[in-house]
């Protein structure tokens, strides 16, 4: 099955731009989706498909992809963006299966 | 607005079966637009997809759990369920139910339940 690799931790100064990346062979074929998870809460989808935001997600969140790497960019990070971020995609060995990355802890300084 | 809610025991003994139910509200589980899935998260660890089901009963399971997992659907109750047998302490986790859509351009788990903590302990 596929694997998705994320950096364990990333930090950003308040108001600056940060990119969180996700690498895996499945990303050459399938879109990544991105989830924000705050302590004690369920994950929330923030980016899906090519670069789509569900209703209610601020437009400072955007997604992109190149080769085997998907990226989540937060432009002008806010204190409330401090959270764990997970990427996910379909599995390249079976497109009815799903895989998640190990998560990235975003710290807003 | 689609909503999902997990329910079930918070404590399961080792070697027994973990059983959880997810109740769908605000929409029909018999929709041909959604798959219904289970995802878990051990304390301090990453999310792990367990499996998904379509309202017709077609199922897909994580290969690493396939031997122990059964997901079923009850359209009359607008619910789907997870059974995980022969549990060990490694199955201690928050269990989430979530929905994902058939359309590939909308790939992602759009709606999540609040999650339910299940501890495996004697």
Interface residues (C-beta under 8 A of the other chain):
Chain A: X1 X30 X31 X33 X35 X42 X43 X44 X45 X47 X48 X49 X50 X52 X54 X86 X88 X89 X90 X94 X96 X97 X98 X99 X100 X101 X102 X103
Chain B: X37 X39 X46 X47 X48 X49 X52 X60 X62 X63 X64 X96 X100 X104 X105 X106 X107 X108 X109 X110 X112 X113 X114 X115
